[in-house]
Amino acid sequence: MRVVALTFGTEGDLRPMVALCRGLRDAGCDALLLGERSAADYAAQCGVPFAPLAGDMAEAMRSATAGFLRDGGGVADTAKALAEIARANTAAWMRATLEHAAQADGIVCAGLAIYVGLSCAEHLRIPVVGAGLQPMMPTREFPSPFVPPWRMPGWANLLSHRLVLAMMWRAFRGALNDARRDVTRQAPRRTEFDGYPVVCGISPTLVPQPRDWPEHFAITGQWTLATDPAWSPQPELAKFLAAGEPPVYIGFGSMVGFDRDRFRSLVLDALEDRRALLFAGWSGFGEGALPSSVLAIGPTPHDWLLPRTRIALHHGGAGTTHAAAGAGVPSVVVPFGGDQPFWADRLRRVGIAPPAISHAKLTAAGLRESLAFAGDPKMIAQARAIGEAMAGEDGVAEAVGRIVRALERRRV
């Protein structure tokens, strides 16, 4: 079975899809991943054939995120920022997908490229499976990940999902229909896509399968691959870890556009005498002179690093959230917007993070208090229990099984 997978996004969006494609290949499928070009090296390391899609996510994030943060990071701001990233490349993504999927048995699509994948599958008349890292499908059990995580009655939760999906569709529809007209000569799509199966690379320990989802929507467990056993840390990092107690990990991943100097000052003030590792990420956060108790680090596999830390201070992206929880360490979350407040609330609900601190309201005193809260022995013990529960999940195998069955069933 030949499968073409496509996504476009940050490292947190791309790595799970690489893991999923590796699982498909291990199951005997000829799987190819189309994605943002920065994933090429990781895909090669994992033995996953890869072709780059047009666009530069880091550069797009720099231009889109400034307005996103200024406007507050709410659902409307999120939809606008994501649509701006996709709009310039939708036609190119569609051409690339059609080229590689012409002889495919099915398409797996995710992230900013999901509407492109759905349109191409419709045009080629082949089955399609959606792949998600957020529980976007409507449910009464919790609100959409892109609205504040308030406690609401079931009908309001359900309505929030439908409104967010409608808003996302309206934001992307124009560029998609232009590409359908120019590339595939398809009629414009007036309504959202519906009825296709979806697998979600989410831990059921953090988000249990909603009881009101239909059978073709599934939370499978996180999609991740173990670090190559031959990998080893830089000598400076190994020496730092060996020199004292486990440090605090601090990293805001792909977040850009915030006042990194202010953040750096607040974080260093809040740390007091705690040992810490600062990951610069896309913003360059943490660059400059640091006290001897703090070490700046480059990209390091989370599954290797985070179990060697005491607390993870991060932005609440889906990937970092799962990595910290799976490592068995408490989190302190400073969300910027989008789905990050949802993940911060999920960590709080399972007892492994204090209440989130909005990036706009961050203070050294508040952060110092949250670090002390996360370092409480009871929270550390609960984090270890959550990590042990997640270790028993095999999200890749579960998702691969569902994808193969769905594609086989729909091509008969």
Phi and psi in degrees as a GROMACS rama.xvg file:
@    title "Ramachandran Plot"
@    xaxis  label "Phi"
@    yaxis  label "Psi"
@TYPE xy
-98.1122  125.071  ARG-2
-124.455  131.419  VAL-3
-107.997  123.887  VAL-4
-109.876  144.097  ALA-5
-143.989  144.081  LEU-6
-157.146  165.871  THR-7
-148.994  128.152  PHE-8
173.926  -157.645  GLY-9
-84.1356  -178.655  THR-10
-58.0219  -36.2632  GLU-11
-66.1562  -24.178  GLY-12
-85.1718  -34.1557  ASP-13
-81.9418  -43.3375  LEU-14
-60.2195  -42.3365  ARG-15
-60.9265  -34.447  PRO-16
-71.525  -33.3585  MET-17
-61.7613  -45.725  VAL-18
-60.9374  -41.1886  ALA-19
-63.7386  -43.0695  LEU-20
-66.7114  -36.4683  CYS-21
-61.3885  -40.9241  ARG-22
-64.4988  -39.8192  GLY-23
-62.9154  -41.4264  LEU-24
-66.9808  -39.7794  ARG-25
-64.4712  -25.113  ASP-26
-86.5261  3.49317  ALA-27
99.2916  4.53604  GLY-28
-87.7215  147.616  CYS-29
-89.8732  90.4825  ASP-30
-103.885  132.71  ALA-31
-121.073  137.056  LEU-32
-108.365  129.279  LEU-33
-104.568  128.784  LEU-34
-164.212  178.531  GLY-35
-58.7766  140.227  GLU-36
-60.4337  -23.3097  ARG-37
-66.4789  -14.1479  SER-38
-84.3712  -3.67124  ALA-39
-59.4901  -46.0468  ALA-40
-65.1969  -43.9431  ASP-41
-65.8997  -40.3776  TYR-42
-60.8492  -42.3969  ALA-43
-62.8111  -42.37  ALA-44
-59.6247  -32.9663  GLN-45
-92.4561  1.29679  CYS-46
71.0408  34.005  GLY-47
-109.899  117.85  VAL-48
-57.3794  138.329  PRO-49
-141.573  141.783  PHE-50
-132.382  132.926  ALA-51
-76.9662  145.186  PRO-52
-96.6428  155.669  LEU-53
-61.7642  146.818  ALA-54
112.173  156.397  GLY-55
-124.575  106.602  ASP-56
-64.7545  -39.9187  MET-57
-62.1249  -44.5204  ALA-58
-67.7274  -40.5569  GLU-59
-62.9062  -39.136  ALA-60
-64.1917  -37.4928  MET-61
-63.2512  -38.9948  ARG-62
-80.3136  -37.3984  SER-63
-79.3424  -34.4318  ALA-64
-72.1805  -28.9196  THR-65
-57.1918  -48.8072  ALA-66
-68.5719  -36.7116  GLY-67
-58.2964  -47.2443  PHE-68
-71.3324  -38.9726  LEU-69
-62.8851  -38.5924  ARG-70
-85.6853  -6.64157  ASP-71
113.093  -13.1072  GLY-72
74.9941  19.6988  GLY-73
-76.0026  -174.962  GLY-74
-64.2953  -41.1568  VAL-75
-64.5215  -40.5297  ALA-76
-65.4284  -39.7331  ASP-77
-62.8741  -48.6513  THR-78
-59.2897  -42.7424  ALA-79
-65.0036  -45.2827  LYS-80
-64.3138  -43.3978  ALA-81
-66.2501  -41.9906  LEU-82
-64.1584  -36.2465  ALA-83
-62.9982  -37.6205  GLU-84
-66.4845  -40.6866  ILE-85
-80.1409  -29.8636  ALA-86
-57.5531  -43.7861  ARG-87
-70.0513  -16.4835  ALA-88
-118.802  -0.318349  ASN-89
-58.0801  -46.5252  THR-90
-63.8996  -41.8206  ALA-91
-64.6101  -40.0634  ALA-92
-63.145  -38.9063  TRP-93
-66.5645  -42.282  MET-94
-62.2838  -44.5513  ARG-95
-64.0652  -40.7299  ALA-96
-65.2985  -44.0716  THR-97
-62.8848  -38.2732  LEU-98
-61.8417  -45.1849  GLU-99
-85.6558  -22.7553  HIS-100
-99.4102  4.21177  ALA-101
-56.6414  -35.1719  ALA-102
-110.653  17.0752  GLN-103
-82.6358  158.448  ALA-104
-91.7709  -12.9959  ASP-105
-178.003  164.661  GLY-106
-123.393  138.88  ILE-107
-116.649  122.107  VAL-108
-130.282  149.275  CYS-109
-151.504  167.845  ALA-110
59.5236  -143.96  GLY-111
-66.1636  -16.8449  LEU-112
-96.317  7.33224  ALA-113
-64.7552  -41.0568  ILE-114
-67.2401  -33.8347  TYR-115
-62.9541  -46.4546  VAL-116
-61.5815  -41.2599  GLY-117
-65.2683  -40.8733  LEU-118
-66.5048  -41.3132  SER-119
-66.6669  -39.9622  CYS-120
-63.087  -39.9695  ALA-121
-62.2368  -43.6827  GLU-122
-67.1549  -42.2759  HIS-123
-82.1024  -10.4457  LEU-124
59.1614  47.7491  ARG-125
-123.574  157.001  ILE-126
-69.1856  158.624  PRO-127
-141.071  145.937  VAL-128
-128.483  131.348  VAL-129
-82.9079  146.977  GLY-130
-127.414  125  ALA-131
-127.574  152.93  GLY-132
-111.808  2.71691  LEU-133
-132.366  146.507  GLN-134
-80.5348  81.2573  PRO-135
-85.2175  -20.5526  MET-136
-72.3562  142.272  MET-137
-59.0012  136.955  PRO-138
-150.854  155.349  THR-139
-86.0988  -8.47786  ARG-140
-83.1123  -25.6136  GLU-141
-158.079  157.895  PHE-142
-73.0419  168.424  PRO-143
-55.1521  142.331  SER-144
-60.977  -11.8894  PRO-145
-104.79  15.2604  PHE-146
-122.466  162.001  VAL-147
-55.045  141.716  PRO-148
-78.8466  58.6927  PRO-149
-77.2357  155.787  TRP-150
-80.6817  119.674  ARG-151
-135.335  159.768  MET-152
-65.7278  160.591  PRO-153
-55.5442  -41.2087  GLY-154
-63.7437  -35.3406  TRP-155
-71.6439  -38.9138  ALA-156
-57.9971  -48.42  ASN-157
-59.648  -43.7485  LEU-158
-63.9101  -38.1371  LEU-159
-61.1978  -41.2178  SER-160
-61.9498  -46.5789  HIS-161
-65.4623  -38.0513  ARG-162
-67.6986  -41.5703  LEU-163
-65.5724  -44.6068  VAL-164
-61.83  -40.1328  LEU-165
-65.4029  -38.4269  ALA-166
-67.1509  -41.7362  MET-167
-62.3988  -43.7573  MET-168
-61.3671  -43.9737  TRP-169
-62.9577  -36.3513  ARG-170
-68.0555  -34.8559  ALA-171
-95.7833  -18.0065  PHE-172
-59.6587  -42.1401  ARG-173
-60.9703  -51.0947  GLY-174
-64.0691  -37.9259  ALA-175
-64.9765  -46.5379  LEU-176
-67.6614  -32.0691  ASN-177
-62.0652  -43.1727  ASP-178
-68.7673  -38.4425  ALA-179
-60.1793  -39.6851  ARG-180
-68.4902  -46.1441  ARG-181
-83.4178  -30.8462  ASP-182
-101.322  -46.7597  VAL-183
-110.153  -6.48292  THR-184
59.677  27.78  ARG-185
-80.6276  153.6  GLN-186
-66.58  152.201  ALA-187
-61.6674  145.315  PRO-188
-93.7334  119.017  ARG-189
-96.8702  -22.8404  ARG-190
-121.108  160.964  THR-191
-65.8874  154.613  GLU-192
-69.9085  148.012  PHE-193
-153.606  157.805  ASP-194
88.4205  -2.93748  GLY-195
-89.4622  150.428  TYR-196
-72.0216  152.606  PRO-197
-136.693  132.673  VAL-198
-112.78  139.228  VAL-199
-117.218  122.425  CYS-200
-80.3841  65.7484  GLY-201
-128.703  141.944  ILE-202
-74.3011  126.941  SER-203
-67.3213  -14.5607  PRO-204
-67.6777  -33.3985  THR-205
-90.8064  -39.1702  LEU-206
-134.168  94.0753  VAL-207
-60.8173  150.495  PRO-208
-54.9686  121.046  GLN-209
-60.1225  136.55  PRO-210
-70.9297  -19.4586  ARG-211
-99.8266  7.48809  ASP-212
-75.8765  143.821  TRP-213
-69.1867  166.563  PRO-214
-61.3445  -28.4565  GLU-215
-83.7092  4.00295  HIS-216
-107.356  130.214  PHE-217
-143.855  132.524  ALA-218
-89.7928  115.769  ILE-219
-102.1  -17.1993  THR-220
110.112  160.05  GLY-221
-64.4477  146.125  GLN-222
-101.122  107.57  TRP-223
-150.228  158.466  THR-224
-120.626  145.129  LEU-225
-67.4853  145.789  ALA-226
-63.2771  142.697  THR-227
-54.5374  125.685  ASP-228
-57.9254  -22.4655  PRO-229
-79.4072  -10.3752  ALA-230
-68.9493  143.32  TRP-231
-140.195  148.095  SER-232
-74.8447  162.672  PRO-233
-60.508  143.484  GLN-234
-52.946  -37.5099  PRO-235
-64.4082  -40.5588  GLU-236
-68.177  -44.5563  LEU-237
-59.9038  -42.2159  ALA-238
-64.868  -41.3696  LYS-239
-64.1731  -44.552  PHE-240
-63.3232  -36.3571  LEU-241
-77.6151  -12.7781  ALA-242
-86.8474  -5.83796  ALA-243
-174.644  -164.856  GLY-244
-67.6892  160.287  GLU-245
-56.0217  134.886  PRO-246
-86.6042  171.331  PRO-247
-82.2131  133.058  VAL-248
-92.4994  133.867  TYR-249
-130.887  121.326  ILE-250
-163.909  139.234  GLY-251
-115.657  22.1701  PHE-252
52.3929  -123.12  GLY-253
-89.6627  5.24119  SER-254
-67.1488  131.896  MET-255
-136.502  168.834  VAL-256
89.3913  -4.32055  GLY-257
-94.9607  169.417  PHE-258
-78.6631  89.7825  ASP-259
-68.0309  -30.0804  ARG-260
-68.1753  -40.6349  ASP-261
-63.3391  -45.2681  ARG-262
-60.0637  -44.5989  PHE-263
-59.9501  -44.4241  ARG-264
-63.4406  -44.2507  SER-265
-64.4099  -43.8082  LEU-266
-64.7673  -45.8614  VAL-267
-64.0238  -36.5762  LEU-268
-64.4493  -44.0712  ASP-269
-69.0077  -29.0837  ALA-270
-65.83  -30.2127  LEU-271
54.2896  -114.777  GLU-272
-103.645  13.5869  ASP-273
-69.5585  142.395  ARG-274
-74.3295  144.441  ARG-275
-152.681  155.522  ALA-276
-115.807  128.478  LEU-277
-111.183  119.307  LEU-278
-99.4526  122.827  PHE-279
-67.0034  -35.8384  ALA-280
62.8697  -161.578  GLY-281
-70.4447  -25.7248  TRP-282
-81.1499  -18.6039  SER-283
79.2966  14.9963  GLY-284
-54.3334  137.507  PHE-285
90.6835  -2.38746  GLY-286
-69.9293  148.024  GLU-287
114.158  -176.333  GLY-288
-65.6477  138.22  ALA-289
-131.306  151.782  LEU-290
-65.0523  162.483  PRO-291
-64.8924  -18.84  SER-292
-82.9505  -2.19549  SER-293
-126.472  132.692  VAL-294
-120.756  130.053  LEU-295
-81.6319  135.626  ALA-296
-129.024  158.5  ILE-297
-94.0528  -169.734  GLY-298
-56.1885  129.046  PRO-299
-140.844  133.185  THR-300
-54.8453  125.22  PRO-301
-62.1416  -36.3773  HIS-302
-69.5055  -20.132  ASP-303
-87.5589  -44.3815  TRP-304
-78.5886  -50.0798  LEU-305
-62.2631  -35.1459  LEU-306
-62.9248  -14.9916  PRO-307
-95.3812  7.66856  ARG-308
-111.584  171.137  THR-309
-100.383  -39.6649  ARG-310
-144.313  146.483  ILE-311
-112.505  119.98  ALA-312
-102.797  116.854  LEU-313
-152.971  -178.304  HIS-314
-89.2102  -10.4941  HIS-315
88.3769  22.0468  GLY-316
-63.6939  154.694  GLY-317
-58.1291  -41.6825  ALA-318
-66.8449  -47.9087  GLY-319
-67.5223  -36.9861  THR-320
-58.2511  -49.0345  THR-321
-65.8829  -38.917  HIS-322
-64.5411  -43.8749  ALA-323
-66.879  -45.4262  ALA-324
-63.8223  -42.3703  ALA-325
-66.5958  -27.4869  GLY-326
-78.0514  -9.83204  ALA-327
77.9038  29.2235  GLY-328
-120.28  145.513  VAL-329
-66.6615  159.131  PRO-330
-119.9  152.081  SER-331
-119.738  121.214  VAL-332
-111.687  130.986  VAL-333
-118.09  86.7121  VAL-334
-75.6893  150.168  PRO-335
-103.404  -30.2344  PHE-336
158.326  -163.708  GLY-337
61.5859  -133.027  GLY-338
-87.8177  0.72576  ASP-339
-64.4215  -39.941  GLN-340
-61.0988  -33.0631  PRO-341
-61.5395  -47.4966  PHE-342
-69.0401  -35.4229  TRP-343
-60.5248  -41.3234  ALA-344
-68.8875  -35.0298  ASP-345
-63.4187  -42.1898  ARG-346
-64.5569  -39.2839  LEU-347
-64.2321  -41.9553  ARG-348
-63.8391  -34.1147  ARG-349
-90.595  6.32078  VAL-350
82.9481  25.6165  GLY-351
-125.12  21.4467  ILE-352
-159.808  144.659  ALA-353
-73.3124  171.57  PRO-354
-53.8991  143.261  PRO-355
-66.0349  156.609  ALA-356
-116.717  117.145  ILE-357
-57.7557  141.575  SER-358
-59.4913  -29.9691  HIS-359
-75.4889  -18.5508  ALA-360
-112.234  13.7747  LYS-361
-67.597  130.709  LEU-362
-132.043  157.559  THR-363
-63.0682  -40.3908  ALA-364
-65.2843  -44.0177  ALA-365
-64.7474  -40.3505  GLY-366
-68.2864  -38.3425  LEU-367
-62.2486  -40.4401  ARG-368
-66.1745  -41.2974  GLU-369
-67.7747  -37.5472  SER-370
-63.8179  -38.9311  LEU-371
-65.9379  -39.344  ALA-372
-62.1251  -46.9461  PHE-373
-66.8587  -24.9847  ALA-374
-86.2035  1.95646  GLY-375
-62.3597  137.279  ASP-376
-55.873  -34.4318  PRO-377
-66.0507  -40.0679  LYS-378
-70.1775  -36.9195  MET-379
-62.8789  -41.3728  ILE-380
-65.8685  -40.8285  ALA-381
-65.6069  -38.2686  GLN-382
-61.8105  -40.6156  ALA-383
-62.7461  -39.8626  ARG-384
-65.3651  -40.3526  ALA-385
-64.615  -42.9305  ILE-386
-60.5059  -39.9912  GLY-387
-66.0237  -38.8958  GLU-388
-64.5719  -41.924  ALA-389
-68.8883  -28.3291  MET-390
-63.7207  -23.3507  ALA-391
-83.4012  -2.17324  GLY-392
-89.9534  146.337  GLU-393
-128.4  77.0247  ASP-394
-62.8507  -37.6093  GLY-395
-63.3923  -48.234  VAL-396
-62.1908  -41.8768  ALA-397
-64.2705  -43.9503  GLU-398
-66.766  -42.4509  ALA-399
-60.3408  -44.6837  VAL-400
-59.0424  -43.3073  GLY-401
-67.9488  -40.0601  ARG-402
-63.5017  -48.4847  ILE-403
-60.6295  -45.4066  VAL-404
-63.4495  -40.5282  ARG-405
-65.9887  -42.7914  ALA-406
-68.9652  -39.6926  LEU-407
-64.6299  -41.4615  GLU-408
-67.3497  -37.8841  ARG-409
-85.1225  -14.228  ARG-410
-95.195  -4.95731  ARG-411
